[in-house]
Amino acid sequence: MFAYYLHLALRSLGRNRVITALMVLAIAFGVGASMTTLTVLRTLSADPVPGKSHRLFNVQLDPRPASRSMPSTEPPEQLTRTDAEALIRAAKAERQVMMSGGNAAIEPTRADLAPFFADARWTTADFFVMFGAPFAAGTPWTAVDDERAARVVVITRELAEKLFGTIEIIGRSLRVDGTEMRIVGVLDTWRVNPHFYDLNTTVYGTGEQLFAPFSTSRELKLSRSGTTDCWENAPEPEALGAPCTWVQLWVELGSMSAVANYQDFLTSYSQDQRRAGRFEREPTIRLRSVVDWLAFKQVVPSDVRLQTWIALGFLIVCLINTIGLLLTKFLRRASEVGVRRALGASKREIFTQLLIEAAVVGLAGGLVGLLFTWIGLGMIRSQPTTYAALARLDLPMLGITIALAVVSSILAGVFPAWRGCQVSPSIQLKSP
């Protein structure tokens, strides 16, 4: 029976090509606009560490003086070096990492390659395991390397191939800011978006190309990037004891009890520092998971959310127009419906036939809508925004596009189909 109704739907659509084209285009434009913005929104709000985001927490404390005015009760978003190193030494979390963004001056050994700067990350050994960074060759450095401020680096596959033409480079030297550093690992392709662990350097981007121990970066005074907040004059903001926040600290906690215990530890630490005269305020701590941190920082641009709502509103307008066209089309077929009713077809069968016709329109609109979505995403990728390159239609969104078009057209066809099947066969048979 379905095949018969499908045949009738195709014949009917072929007889009214102009109306059919208008309905297909209305659905296609609405679906295309909606899926373009929904794809961007989905990409920008995606979980950057699937499966682990509920276990990773950003740490905040408040070491600022009581006399300093504050716009809110929120503690600083970063820590002082003194506090970060103290919490790392305490080792109260399953894993923990302190870090800062940096800039590395790379001096290639190849004669055809001029020196250049690369984005870097000064961090501790747990970084790679904690954030799930995949290795193509070698391994991370060790906690012992952190303690000794070892001259070791991990670089990305892209940087390895640019410098050496291969990733088989473990043990070789790389000159960074005038210092020979031993390569211990090469990261496979890895792009974390949004860049949740340090939103002060970038939110959406290609990420760092070189990683080195935090202790090494400070001993060699390697340049860093990101924000620094000082509440007193500090000639050396990055020195131990400086009244400046600039270090990010993340911890991995495997259970709710571990989270509660770590919160208690942070409170106790703040109280100890207050008694010692370093902290002046009552303990103010925050321990936010990745998802909570991204929500707190409002990472997804507000204009993207607004565009999504506007596009969905446009889809509704397109569906209202489709309802009008379907209603016109179905009512013009009153005589045909009357004959079928007189020959024994039930209202339910007529209703099903007309709904299948609406679904065919939706399927065609979805296929054309895919083309419009592809064009829309291409236009977004040409924009000078940091997230533009991420706007791509993947397989799940392709399926959602088709499903949205078909479901929307069926919903739009419910009322016209209901009105169409209410035709009285006796009236139609009596008409000339």
C-alpha positions as CSV (number, residue, x, y, z in Angstrom):
1,M,0.0,0.0,0.0
2,F,2.9,2.4,0.8
3,A,4.3,1.9,-2.7
4,Y,0.9,2.7,-4.2
5,Y,0.5,5.9,-2.1
6,L,4.1,6.9,-3.1
7,H,3.2,6.4,-6.7
8,L,0.1,8.6,-6.3
9,A,2.2,11.3,-4.5
10,L,4.8,11.4,-7.3
11,R,2.1,11.7,-10.0
12,S,0.3,14.4,-8.0
13,L,3.5,16.4,-7.5
14,G,4.4,16.1,-11.2
15,R,1.1,17.5,-12.2
16,N,1.6,20.7,-10.2
17,R,5.3,21.4,-10.8
18,V,5.2,25.1,-9.9
19,I,3.5,24.6,-6.5
20,T,5.7,21.6,-5.8
21,A,8.8,23.7,-6.6
22,L,7.7,26.5,-4.3
23,M,7.1,24.0,-1.4
24,V,10.4,22.3,-1.9
25,L,12.3,25.7,-2.0
26,A,10.4,27.0,1.1
27,I,11.4,23.9,3.1
28,A,15.0,23.9,1.6
29,F,15.6,27.6,2.6
30,G,14.2,27.1,6.1
31,V,16.2,23.9,6.7
32,G,19.3,25.3,5.1
33,A,19.3,28.4,7.3
34,S,18.5,26.4,10.4
35,M,21.1,23.6,9.9
36,T,23.8,26.1,9.0
37,T,23.4,27.9,12.3
38,L,22.7,24.7,14.3
39,T,25.9,23.1,12.9
40,V,28.0,26.1,14.0
41,L,26.3,26.1,17.4
42,R,26.8,22.3,17.8
43,T,30.5,22.6,16.8
44,L,31.2,25.5,19.2
45,S,29.4,24.0,22.1
46,A,30.8,20.5,21.7
47,D,32.5,18.6,24.6
48,P,36.2,19.2,24.1
49,V,37.1,16.1,26.1
50,P,34.3,13.5,25.6
51,G,34.1,11.0,28.4
52,K,36.3,13.0,30.8
53,S,34.8,16.5,31.0
54,H,33.0,15.5,34.2
55,R,36.3,14.5,35.9
56,L,38.3,17.6,35.0
57,F,38.1,20.7,37.2
58,N,39.5,24.2,37.1
59,V,40.8,25.5,40.4
60,Q,40.2,29.1,41.7
61,L,41.4,30.7,44.9
62,D,41.3,34.3,46.1
63,P,44.7,35.6,47.4
64,R,43.8,39.3,46.8
65,P,43.9,41.9,49.6
66,A,40.7,42.8,51.4
67,S,41.2,46.5,50.5
68,R,41.0,45.8,46.8
69,S,37.6,46.6,45.3
70,M,36.1,43.9,43.3
71,P,33.2,44.0,40.7
72,S,31.9,40.6,42.0
73,T,32.5,37.9,44.6
74,E,34.2,35.6,42.0
75,P,37.8,34.7,42.8
76,P,40.5,35.3,40.1
77,E,40.3,32.9,37.2
78,Q,44.0,32.0,37.5
79,L,46.4,31.4,40.4
80,T,49.6,32.8,41.6
81,R,52.7,30.8,40.9
82,T,53.2,30.3,44.6
83,D,49.7,28.8,45.1
84,A,49.8,26.7,42.0
85,E,53.1,25.1,42.9
86,A,52.0,24.5,46.5
87,L,48.9,22.7,45.4
88,I,50.9,20.6,42.9
89,R,53.3,19.6,45.7
90,A,50.3,18.6,47.9
91,A,49.2,16.1,45.2
92,K,45.7,15.8,46.6
93,A,44.1,15.0,43.2
94,E,44.3,11.9,41.0
95,R,46.1,14.0,38.4
96,Q,47.0,17.7,38.4
97,V,48.5,20.1,36.0
98,M,49.7,23.7,36.2
99,M,50.5,25.6,33.1
100,S,50.6,28.8,31.1
101,G,50.7,29.7,27.4
102,G,53.9,30.7,25.8
103,N,55.8,31.7,22.6
104,A,58.8,29.7,21.5
105,A,61.4,31.0,19.1
106,I,62.3,28.0,16.9
107,E,65.7,27.9,15.3
108,P,65.6,25.2,12.5
109,T,68.8,23.3,11.4
110,R,67.6,23.3,7.8
111,A,69.2,26.0,5.7
112,D,66.1,26.6,3.7
113,L,63.9,27.3,6.8
114,A,64.2,30.7,8.6
115,P,63.7,31.0,12.4
116,F,60.1,31.4,13.4
117,F,57.8,31.6,16.5
118,A,55.4,28.8,17.5
119,D,52.6,28.8,20.1
120,A,53.8,26.9,23.1
121,R,52.5,25.5,26.4
122,W,54.6,25.5,29.6
123,T,53.0,22.7,31.7
124,T,53.6,19.7,33.9
125,A,53.9,16.0,33.0
126,D,50.2,15.0,33.7
127,F,49.0,17.3,31.0
128,F,49.0,14.7,28.2
129,V,47.4,11.8,30.0
130,M,44.9,14.1,31.8
131,F,43.7,15.8,28.6
132,G,43.9,12.7,26.3
133,A,46.6,14.0,24.0
134,P,47.5,11.2,21.5
135,F,51.1,10.4,20.7
136,A,52.3,9.5,17.3
137,A,55.9,8.8,18.6
138,G,57.7,8.8,21.9
139,T,56.1,9.6,25.3
140,P,55.5,12.5,27.7
141,W,58.2,13.7,30.0
142,T,58.1,12.5,33.6
143,A,57.5,14.1,37.0
144,V,61.3,13.8,37.5
145,D,61.8,16.0,34.5
146,D,59.5,18.5,36.0
147,E,61.5,18.5,39.3
148,R,64.8,18.9,37.5
149,A,63.7,21.5,34.9
150,A,64.9,19.1,32.2
151,R,65.5,20.5,28.7
152,V,62.9,18.3,27.0
153,V,60.0,19.1,24.7
154,V,57.0,17.4,23.0
155,I,56.1,18.8,19.6
156,T,53.2,18.3,17.2
157,R,53.3,16.1,14.1
158,E,52.8,19.2,12.0
159,L,55.9,20.9,13.6
160,A,58.0,17.7,13.3
161,E,57.2,17.3,9.6
162,K,57.9,21.0,9.0
163,L,61.3,20.9,10.8
164,F,62.5,17.4,10.0
165,G,60.2,16.0,7.3
166,T,59.4,13.0,9.6
167,I,58.1,12.1,13.0
168,E,60.9,9.6,13.7
169,I,62.8,12.2,15.7
170,I,62.8,11.0,19.3
171,G,66.0,11.9,21.0
172,R,67.0,14.6,18.5
173,S,67.6,18.2,19.5
174,L,65.5,21.2,18.8
175,R,66.9,24.7,19.5
176,V,64.3,26.8,21.4
177,D,65.1,30.4,22.4
178,G,68.8,29.6,22.0
179,T,68.7,26.4,24.2
180,E,69.1,22.9,22.9
181,M,66.0,20.8,24.0
182,R,65.7,17.1,23.6
183,I,62.5,15.8,21.8
184,V,60.9,13.1,23.8
185,G,57.5,12.9,22.1
186,V,55.5,13.8,19.0
187,L,51.8,14.4,19.3
188,D,49.5,13.0,16.7
189,T,46.8,15.3,15.2
190,W,45.1,16.9,18.2
191,R,42.9,19.9,18.2
192,V,41.0,20.9,21.3
193,N,38.1,23.2,20.6
194,P,37.1,25.1,22.6
195,H,40.5,25.6,24.1
196,F,39.0,25.0,27.5
197,Y,42.2,24.6,29.6
198,D,43.4,28.2,28.8
199,L,40.8,30.6,27.4
200,N,43.2,33.5,27.9
201,T,45.3,32.6,24.9
202,T,42.6,31.5,22.5
203,V,39.1,30.0,22.4
204,Y,39.0,28.4,19.0
205,G,42.2,27.9,17.2
206,T,44.9,25.4,16.0
207,G,46.3,25.0,19.5
208,E,50.0,24.8,20.6
209,Q,52.8,23.3,18.6
210,L,55.4,22.8,21.3
211,F,55.1,21.7,25.0
212,A,57.9,22.0,27.6
213,P,58.0,21.6,31.4
214,F,56.8,24.6,33.3
215,S,59.8,24.6,35.6
216,T,62.1,24.6,32.5
217,S,60.3,27.6,31.1
218,R,60.8,29.6,34.3
219,E,64.4,28.6,34.7
220,L,65.1,29.7,31.1
221,K,62.7,32.7,31.4
222,L,60.9,31.7,28.2
223,S,58.3,34.1,27.0
224,R,54.7,33.5,27.9
225,S,51.3,34.6,26.6
226,G,48.0,35.2,28.4
227,T,46.7,37.6,31.0
228,T,48.4,38.6,34.2
229,D,46.6,40.3,37.1
230,C,48.7,42.0,39.8
231,W,47.4,43.9,42.8
232,E,50.7,45.4,43.8
233,N,53.7,46.6,41.9
234,A,55.6,43.6,40.7
235,P,58.8,44.0,38.7
236,E,58.8,40.3,38.0
237,P,55.2,39.1,37.9
238,E,56.1,35.6,37.2
239,A,58.5,35.1,40.1
240,L,57.7,33.0,43.1
241,G,55.9,35.2,45.7
242,A,54.8,37.8,43.2
243,P,51.3,39.2,43.9
244,C,50.1,38.2,40.5
245,T,47.7,35.6,39.1
246,W,48.7,34.1,35.7
247,V,48.9,30.3,36.1
248,Q,46.1,27.8,35.3
249,L,45.6,24.8,37.5
250,W,43.4,21.8,36.5
251,V,42.8,18.6,38.5
252,E,41.3,15.3,37.7
253,L,38.9,13.9,40.3
254,G,37.3,10.5,39.8
255,S,34.2,10.6,42.1
256,M,31.9,13.0,43.9
257,S,33.5,12.1,47.2
258,A,36.9,13.0,45.7
259,V,35.5,16.4,44.5
260,A,34.1,17.1,48.1
261,N,37.5,16.1,49.6
262,Y,39.4,18.4,47.3
263,Q,37.0,21.3,48.0
264,D,37.7,20.7,51.7
265,F,41.4,20.7,51.0
266,L,41.2,24.0,49.1
267,T,39.2,25.5,52.0
268,S,41.8,24.3,54.5
269,Y,44.6,25.6,52.4
270,S,43.0,29.0,52.1
271,Q,42.5,29.2,55.9
272,D,46.1,28.2,56.5
273,Q,47.3,31.0,54.1
274,R,45.0,33.5,55.8
275,R,46.5,32.6,59.2
276,A,50.0,33.0,57.7
277,G,49.1,36.5,56.5
278,R,49.2,35.7,52.7
279,F,45.4,35.7,52.2
280,E,43.2,38.4,53.7
281,R,39.7,37.3,52.6
282,E,37.6,34.5,53.9
283,P,38.1,31.3,51.8
284,T,36.6,31.8,48.4
285,I,37.1,28.8,46.1
286,R,35.6,27.5,42.9
287,L,36.0,24.0,41.5
288,R,34.2,23.9,38.1
289,S,34.1,21.0,35.7
290,V,34.9,21.5,32.0
291,V,31.2,22.0,31.1
292,D,30.6,24.4,34.0
293,W,33.7,26.3,33.2
294,L,32.7,26.8,29.6
295,A,29.2,27.9,30.6
296,F,30.7,30.3,33.2
297,K,33.0,31.8,30.6
298,Q,30.1,32.0,28.0
299,V,32.4,30.5,25.4
300,V,29.7,30.2,22.7
301,P,29.4,33.6,21.0
302,S,26.1,35.3,21.8
303,D,25.7,36.3,18.1
304,V,25.8,32.6,17.2
305,R,22.9,31.8,19.6
306,L,20.9,34.7,18.3
307,Q,21.5,33.7,14.6
308,T,20.3,30.2,15.5
309,W,17.0,31.5,17.0
310,I,16.5,33.7,14.0
311,A,17.1,30.8,11.6
312,L,14.6,28.6,13.5
313,G,12.1,31.4,13.3
314,F,12.7,31.6,9.6
315,L,12.1,27.8,9.3
316,I,8.7,28.3,11.1
317,V,7.7,31.0,8.6
318,C,8.7,28.7,5.7
319,L,6.6,25.9,7.2
320,I,3.6,28.2,7.5
321,N,4.0,29.1,3.8
322,T,4.2,25.3,3.0
323,I,1.0,24.7,5.0
324,G,-0.8,27.2,2.8
325,L,0.5,25.7,-0.4
326,L,-0.3,22.2,0.7
327,L,-3.8,23.3,1.7
328,T,-4.4,24.9,-1.6
329,K,-3.1,21.9,-3.5
330,F,-5.1,19.3,-1.5
331,L,-8.4,21.3,-1.7
332,R,-8.0,21.6,-5.5
333,R,-8.1,17.8,-5.6
334,A,-11.5,17.6,-3.9
335,S,-13.1,15.8,-6.8
336,E,-10.4,13.2,-7.0
337,V,-10.7,12.6,-3.2
338,G,-14.5,12.4,-3.5
339,V,-14.3,9.7,-6.2
340,R,-11.8,7.7,-4.1
341,R,-14.1,8.0,-1.1
342,A,-17.0,6.8,-3.2
343,L,-15.0,3.8,-4.4
344,G,-14.5,2.8,-0.8
345,A,-11.3,4.6,0.4
346,S,-11.6,5.6,4.1
347,K,-10.7,9.0,5.5
348,R,-7.7,7.3,7.2
349,E,-6.4,6.0,3.9
350,I,-6.8,9.5,2.2
351,F,-5.1,11.1,5.2
352,T,-2.2,8.7,4.9
353,Q,-1.9,9.3,1.2
354,L,-1.7,13.0,1.6
355,L,0.8,12.8,4.4
356,I,3.1,10.6,2.3
357,E,2.9,13.3,-0.4
358,A,3.9,15.9,2.2
359,A,6.8,13.7,3.3
360,V,8.0,13.4,-0.3
361,V,8.1,17.2,-0.5
362,G,10.1,17.2,2.7
363,L,12.6,14.7,1.4
364,A,13.2,16.7,-1.7
365,G,13.4,19.9,0.4
366,G,15.9,18.2,2.7
367,L,18.2,17.3,-0.2
368,V,18.1,20.8,-1.6
369,G,18.5,22.1,2.0
370,L,21.7,20.1,2.2
371,L,23.0,22.1,-0.7
372,F,22.0,25.4,0.9
373,T,23.6,24.2,4.2
374,W,26.8,23.4,2.4
375,I,26.9,26.8,0.8
376,G,26.0,28.6,4.1
377,L,28.9,26.8,5.9
378,G,31.2,27.6,3.1
379,M,30.3,31.3,3.5
380,I,31.0,31.1,7.3
381,R,34.4,29.5,6.7
382,S,35.3,32.5,4.6
383,Q,34.7,34.8,7.5
384,P,37.6,36.2,9.6
385,T,36.6,34.5,12.8
386,T,38.6,32.1,15.0
387,Y,35.9,29.4,14.7
388,A,35.2,29.7,11.0
389,A,37.3,26.8,10.0
390,L,35.3,24.5,12.3
391,A,32.1,25.0,10.4
392,R,31.7,21.7,8.6
393,L,28.8,19.3,8.0
394,D,29.5,15.9,9.5
395,L,27.6,12.7,9.0
396,P,25.3,13.1,12.1
397,M,24.3,16.6,11.0
398,L,23.6,15.4,7.5
399,G,21.2,12.9,8.8
400,I,19.6,15.5,11.1
401,T,19.1,17.8,8.1
402,I,17.1,15.2,6.2
403,A,15.1,14.2,9.2
404,L,14.3,17.8,10.1
405,A,13.0,18.4,6.6
406,V,10.9,15.3,6.4
407,V,9.5,15.7,10.0
408,S,8.8,19.4,9.4
409,S,7.0,18.8,6.1
410,I,4.9,16.0,7.7
411,L,3.9,18.3,10.6
412,A,3.1,21.0,8.1
413,G,1.0,18.5,6.1
414,V,-1.2,17.3,9.0
415,F,-3.8,20.1,8.9
416,P,-4.0,20.3,5.0
417,A,-4.2,16.5,4.9
418,W,-7.0,16.5,7.5
419,R,-8.9,19.1,5.6
420,G,-8.4,17.3,2.4
421,C,-9.8,14.0,3.7
422,Q,-13.0,15.7,4.9
423,V,-14.4,15.9,1.4
424,S,-18.0,14.5,1.2
425,P,-18.1,12.0,-1.7
426,S,-21.8,12.7,-2.3
427,I,-21.3,16.4,-3.0
428,Q,-18.4,15.7,-5.4
429,L,-20.3,13.1,-7.3
430,K,-23.3,15.4,-7.8
431,S,-21.2,18.3,-9.1
432,P,-21.0,18.5,-12.9
